[in-house]
């Protein structure tokens, strides 16, 4: 994979070997900033532009915008499960199939509003966590290499925010929008 790989405009996710409290705070700030960055990324796009794939064979901008709250709602639920249960096993979902459901063709305003609300609650909860909370775990049936921590979830989703905003902003730059 190179930086010209349109699937990964910010590179693939890599968990740092060690994560400091400052890195956690920066990741929470990244999650906090996503609703504004996503709105800025899609500002003034018309339906034709929203229905343009960000790469050949990829999702449309509209599908990306609808995917974000789908994914981030699941992340918030996983966080809450990990905080309230002992190493819960979460329910995975097929994001590619979700992106093809009829609601992924709707106007983007409802998904932007959902993203606002999910992120407000998610960030408020993340900012209350003690250091020990970040070590709490949850199990994902599709990850056979063991449990994931809340810290992993935090870092993964800070990347996820950058990743999908970059899909849109890179497309806009390439198309001159």
Protein Blocks (a to p, Z undefined) as FASTA:
>chain_A
ZZklmklmnopadddfbdcfklmmmmmmmmmmmmmmmmmmmgoiafklmmpcfbehiacf
klmmmmmmmmmmmmmmmmmmmmmpghiacddddfklmmmpmklmgcfklmmmmmmmmmmm
mmmmmmmpcfklmmpccddfklmnbccdfklmmmmmmmmmmmmmmmmmmmmmmnoZZ
